[in-house]
Amino acid sequence: MAASRFTTFCSHLSMQGAPVVAIQVLAGHTDLSTTPRYMHLSPAALECAIELLEREIPDLAGEK
């Protein structure tokens, strides 16, 4: 089944880092639980998410 333009719209916003609530508003969803149904990630986007775990976490408290 081919992705609809609506699914593509939500997916592209998600893969570019748009907040889910922003995607909800732009898509016109009244219920936030509807939005993730239209947010499909590419394999590359999933790999980028995993790579976040490899980053060093900054010490925001300034402790050494």
Backbone bond lengths (Angstrom), bond angles and torsions (degrees), N, CA, C in turn:
res aa  C-N    CA-C-N  psi(-1)  N-CA   C-N-CA  omega(-1)  CA-C   N-CA-C  phi
1 M - - - 1.456 - - 1.532 108.84 -
2 A 1.289 115.81 129.13 1.466 120.94 -179.94 1.530 110.02 -75.56
3 A 1.314 115.31 147.36 1.472 119.98 178.39 1.529 109.16 -72.52
4 S 1.305 115.47 140.42 1.460 120.00 176.64 1.523 109.65 -76.16
5 R 1.312 116.84 163.27 1.469 120.39 176.38 1.522 110.53 -61.58
6 F 1.329 116.32 -33.74 1.459 121.28 179.81 1.526 110.30 -65.33
7 T 1.343 116.16 -44.42 1.466 120.47 178.04 1.521 109.78 -64.21
8 T 1.328 117.04 -42.20 1.459 121.24 179.05 1.530 110.63 -61.34
9 F 1.327 117.25 -42.69 1.462 122.75 178.30 1.522 110.32 -56.98
10 C 1.316 116.92 -52.17 1.474 121.30 -178.39 1.528 111.15 -66.51
11 S 1.323 116.50 -39.42 1.465 120.19 -179.80 1.518 111.44 -64.36
12 H 1.331 116.95 -44.81 1.461 120.18 -179.19 1.529 111.00 -64.05
13 L 1.320 117.74 -41.15 1.461 120.13 176.74 1.527 110.43 -60.89
14 S 1.319 116.31 -43.97 1.460 120.99 -179.65 1.522 111.27 -62.47
15 M 1.326 117.09 -45.95 1.462 121.03 -178.05 1.529 112.37 -68.37
16 Q 1.331 117.51 -19.68 1.463 121.12 176.46 1.528 111.72 -90.97
17 G 1.340 116.51 0.70 1.455 120.22 174.11 1.517 115.95 94.34
18 A 1.334 117.85 12.57 1.466 120.11 178.71 1.532 109.61 -65.79
19 P 1.317 117.59 138.96 1.466 120.25 176.87 1.534 110.73 -62.38
20 V 1.316 115.73 144.94 1.469 121.05 -178.34 1.529 111.15 -56.55
21 V 1.318 117.78 -39.17 1.470 120.43 -179.20 1.532 110.28 -65.53
22 A 1.317 117.66 -36.17 1.465 120.49 177.00 1.529 110.17 -65.67
23 I 1.320 116.66 -42.15 1.464 120.50 177.64 1.518 110.00 -63.05
24 Q 1.330 116.94 -40.71 1.464 121.59 177.56 1.523 110.70 -56.19
25 V 1.322 116.54 -48.97 1.470 121.32 -178.13 1.524 110.58 -64.35
26 L 1.336 116.52 -47.51 1.457 120.37 -178.61 1.526 112.32 -64.11
27 A 1.332 116.47 -32.39 1.465 120.73 179.63 1.527 112.21 -81.73
28 G 1.323 116.63 -13.55 1.463 120.01 179.56 1.512 114.28 79.64
29 H 1.334 116.34 23.39 1.467 120.22 178.96 1.523 109.77 -82.59
30 T 1.318 117.29 131.45 1.459 120.21 177.03 1.525 111.30 -82.28
31 D 1.314 116.72 -26.58 1.466 121.80 -178.02 1.528 108.93 -113.83
32 L 1.314 117.12 124.16 1.459 121.70 -178.21 1.528 112.31 -58.78
33 S 1.320 117.80 -28.48 1.470 119.93 -177.97 1.532 112.26 -68.31
34 T 1.317 118.00 -14.77 1.461 121.59 177.92 1.526 111.14 -76.64
35 T 1.302 117.63 -36.23 1.462 123.13 -170.82 1.530 113.72 -58.69
36 P 1.333 120.73 -47.39 1.466 119.30 -178.09 1.529 114.12 -59.64
37 R 1.303 118.53 -23.33 1.471 120.91 177.70 1.524 111.73 -61.07
38 Y 1.323 116.56 -24.56 1.463 121.66 -176.52 1.519 112.76 -105.44
39 M 1.316 117.27 3.74 1.463 122.03 -177.85 1.527 109.37 -105.95
40 H 1.317 116.81 92.48 1.460 122.08 179.14 1.524 108.27 -104.53
41 L 1.314 116.43 134.42 1.455 120.84 -177.36 1.520 110.99 -101.60
42 S 1.312 115.31 144.07 1.461 120.61 175.77 1.527 108.65 -76.11
43 P 1.336 117.03 159.97 1.468 119.11 175.44 1.529 111.91 -56.15
44 A 1.331 117.71 -36.37 1.473 120.55 179.05 1.521 111.18 -65.04
45 A 1.331 117.36 -39.20 1.469 120.90 178.74 1.522 110.38 -65.89
46 L 1.313 116.82 -37.53 1.468 120.34 177.68 1.532 110.40 -65.92
47 E 1.322 116.73 -39.67 1.470 121.04 178.07 1.523 110.13 -63.80
48 C 1.320 117.64 -41.03 1.473 121.27 177.57 1.526 110.82 -61.79
49 A 1.323 116.28 -37.52 1.465 119.81 178.72 1.528 110.64 -64.95
50 I 1.321 117.39 -41.79 1.463 121.24 178.19 1.532 110.20 -64.25
51 E 1.327 116.75 -37.48 1.467 120.55 -179.74 1.529 112.11 -64.14
52 L 1.319 117.40 -22.80 1.465 119.94 175.88 1.530 110.96 -59.35
53 L 1.322 116.46 -31.31 1.462 120.73 -179.73 1.523 112.39 -69.66
54 E 1.318 116.46 -19.39 1.462 120.48 -178.98 1.525 112.84 -86.25
55 R 1.309 117.53 -9.98 1.463 121.28 179.71 1.521 111.02 -74.82
56 E 1.330 114.43 149.52 1.460 119.37 175.01 1.524 108.60 -74.76
57 I 1.301 116.28 135.78 1.465 121.47 179.32 1.522 107.95 -86.07
58 P 1.350 116.52 121.56 1.464 118.16 -179.40 1.518 111.38 -68.97
59 D 1.321 114.98 148.24 1.464 120.86 177.53 1.522 107.57 -88.01
60 L 1.309 116.79 97.57 1.460 121.92 -176.38 1.524 112.40 -75.08
61 A 1.316 116.70 -17.63 1.463 120.08 179.90 1.525 111.21 -84.11
62 G 1.330 117.18 -10.17 1.457 120.33 177.79 1.523 112.94 80.43
63 E 1.330 117.38 10.63 1.470 120.41 179.42 1.518 109.34 -82.74
64 K 1.324 115.33 151.86 1.460 120.35 179.53 1.491 110.43 -109.26
